[in-house]
Amino acid sequence: MPADVDIFEALVRQHQEQLYRGAYRLTGNPEDAQDLLQDALIEAFRAFPKFKIGTHFTRWVTRIMTHTFIDRTRRRPPFAVQSLDEPLRSMSDEEFAVELAAPTPDPQAVLLQGALEEPLQNALDSLQPEFRIAVVLCDVQGLSYEEAAQAARCPVGTIRSRLHRGRDMLRRALGPCLRAVYQRGAQ
Amino acid sequence: MINCERIRPLVTEYVDGRLRPRHQRAVEAHLEACEPCRAAIRETRTLAGWLRESLPPLPSPVVWDNVLAQIRAEAAAPPRPMPQLRRWQRATGWATAAAAAALALLAPLRIQTWRDNGPANTRHVIGWHANYAARWPLADQGQMRVVAMRVKLTDLD
C-alpha cells in the first residue's frame, strides 16, 4: 500500500505542467511562481487527507494556491497598474505579421513557438490581482465560475464580472495581436 | 433588436455557454447583423484559447525535485503540537463549561416548576432561554435570575 506522500508525489508529477502554469500566470516570473507553488503544495500535502482520490487534483491545488496568492497580495504594498491606454506589445503590428508569416502561418503553431508568450504575460501582469485571478482560474486552469468563486472566496456574480472585465482589458491590451491573427487566418 | 451596449456585458457568458437559451438566441440574432460584436466574441474566444493552450517557459526538473524534497521533509517531520491557548481563551473555555454544567443541573428543577405554571409558558421560557444561552452562554448567569422572576420561579431565588 503506497504511503500518502508517494501518492501525492505521483499526482504532482502527473500534473506538474498545469500546476506550474497557474502559478506562473498569477505571479509573472519564475522565482515567485516556484515560491508560490512550493508553499501551496506544502499546504496541499497537509490537507491531503481531505482530498478525494479520483477528483480533480489540479483544481484542488489551484484553490489552495489562490488562497495563498490572495493572502500574499494583501500583505504587499499597493499594486502598481500599468496604463491600459497604451496597447501592450513587445513588437509592432508589422513585426508580428512577419513573425506569423515564417515559418508557418498557422496561429496555433505560432503560439506554440512562443511568439505570443511575452505579450500575453505582460498583459496579464498589467491586470489588478482580482481580475488576473479570475482570468487565470477560469481561462488558464479551466475552473467553472462556481469553482473559481470558491477559490477566490467571492460570490459567483463577482467572479463572472471580474472575468468579463479581465478579458476585456486583455483584449484591449492584445488587440493588435488578436487582429493580426484573424487577418492572417482570413488570407 | 437589442443594441450593442446590452450585448457587450453578455459576451463572457455567451462565450462560456452560460447564457439561458432565450438570452443566447437574442445575442445570436444581434450578432447576425453586427460585425463589431462578432469581432468582440471572436477575439474573446481566441484570447481564451491562448490562455488555455499557451505554456510559459517551464522550470528545470531540479525545481520539482527540490519541491518534492520539501514535501517529504514535511511528511517525515513530527506532528505539529496543538497551538497553546492564551490564558483568556482557557478561562473562557472553563467558564463556558461551568455555565453549561450549572444549567444542565438546574434544567430538571426548572422544567418541573414550569410545568406547574402551564405548558405554554414552559415552552416559551425554555425556548427563549435555549436561544439566549446558545448565543451568550456567559451572560446567561445573571439573566437566568430575571427569567426566573418573570415566570415567578421562587425556587431559583
Chai-1 contact restraints between the chains, C-beta under 6 A:
chainA,res_idxA,chainB,res_idxB,connection_type,confidence,min_distance_angstrom,max_distance_angstrom,comment,restraint_id
A,V5,B,R72,contact,1.0,0.0,6.0,A-B,restraint_1
A,V5,B,A75,contact,1.0,0.0,6.0,A-B,restraint_2
A,E9,B,L68,contact,1.0,0.0,6.0,A-B,restraint_3
A,Q16,B,W64,contact,1.0,0.0,6.0,A-B,restraint_4
A,Y24,B,P56,contact,1.0,0.0,6.0,A-B,restraint_5
A,Q34,B,V63,contact,1.0,0.0,6.0,A-B,restraint_6
A,Q38,B,V67,contact,1.0,0.0,6.0,A-B,restraint_7
A,L41,B,V67,contact,1.0,0.0,6.0,A-B,restraint_8
A,I42,B,E74,contact,1.0,0.0,6.0,A-B,restraint_9
A,F45,B,I71,contact,1.0,0.0,6.0,A-B,restraint_10
A,F45,B,E74,contact,1.0,0.0,6.0,A-B,restraint_11
A,L111,B,S54,contact,1.0,0.0,6.0,A-B,restraint_12
A,D139,B,A48,contact,1.0,0.0,6.0,A-B,restraint_13
A,D139,B,L51,contact,1.0,0.0,6.0,A-B,restraint_14
A,V140,B,L51,contact,1.0,0.0,6.0,A-B,restraint_15
A,L163,B,T12,contact,1.0,0.0,6.0,A-B,restraint_16
A,H164,B,T12,contact,1.0,0.0,6.0,A-B,restraint_17
A,R167,B,T44,contact,1.0,0.0,6.0,A-B,restraint_18
A,L170,B,L47,contact,1.0,0.0,6.0,A-B,restraint_19
A,R171,B,E43,contact,1.0,0.0,6.0,A-B,restraint_20
A,R171,B,L47,contact,1.0,0.0,6.0,A-B,restraint_21
A,L178,B,E43,contact,1.0,0.0,6.0,A-B,restraint_22
A,L178,B,T46,contact,1.0,0.0,6.0,A-B,restraint_23
